[in-house]
Amino acid sequence: MTDTGGVYPSRWEAGRSGRLRGVKLARVRLADPEVAPLLADLRREYEERYGDGDSVHDVEADAFDLPHGGFVVLLDGANTVAGGGIRRLDDATCEVKRMWTNPAYRRAGHASAVLAALEELARELGYRHVRLETGYAQPEALALYRRLGYREIGNYGIYDRATGFERSFPAEDASL
């Protein structure tokens, strides 16, 4: 686990009335123990919503490793609060995968914070576009991506009835 220096940088706390304070952001590998609760509950949730939780394993773990990908989690002590990762699609585009928030911590801005951290990582790795997809049975995720300004691009992946989204960074902003 790579500690990113403690609690969220202040730009992620803006407008959140302190709801995120005290939760640590960490860069991890998909195989790290902090990710296990995320994957287990994501699988359970996919099974409940879609009848199949196997999509949690549709991408090899090393796709989330540097230099082309990464994974972040939010931790409240030993509890995994939320997390997600990015993987390379092409030289300019990465894809967000495994976005999840612990049910006990939902509706508190954690998914937005994870997405902000993943966007920052994408810029660090030189990506110009962030793409993601979510399913029809996840209305809260659809609403989140729309609210955060992601542009709908239709279904681009392997999942029937999924909605694709994309955000592009200005050219001068692509690498920090």
HELIX and SHEET records of a PDB file:
HELIX    1   1 SER A   10  GLU A   13  1                                   4    
HELIX    2   2 PRO A   33  VAL A   35  5                                   3    
HELIX    3   3 ALA A   36  TYR A   50  1                                  15    
HELIX    4   4 ASP A   54  HIS A   57  5                                   4    
HELIX    5   5 ALA A   61  PHE A   64  5                                   4    
HELIX    6   6 PRO A  103  TYR A  105  5                                   3    
HELIX    7   7 HIS A  110  GLU A  124  1                                  15    
HELIX    8   8 PRO A  139  ARG A  147  1                                   9    
HELIX    9   9 ALA A  171  ASP A  173  5                                   3    
SHEET    1   A 8 THR A   2  VAL A   7  0                                        
SHEET    2   A 8 LYS A  24  VAL A  28 -1                                        
SHEET    3   A 8 GLY A  70  ASP A  76 -1                                        
SHEET    4   A 8 ASN A  79  ASP A  90 -1                                        
SHEET    5   A 8 THR A  93  THR A 101 -1                                        
SHEET    6   A 8 HIS A 129  THR A 134  1                                        
SHEET    7   A 8 THR A 163  SER A 168 -1                                        
SHEET    8   A 8 ARG A 151  GLU A 152 -1                                        
END                                                                             
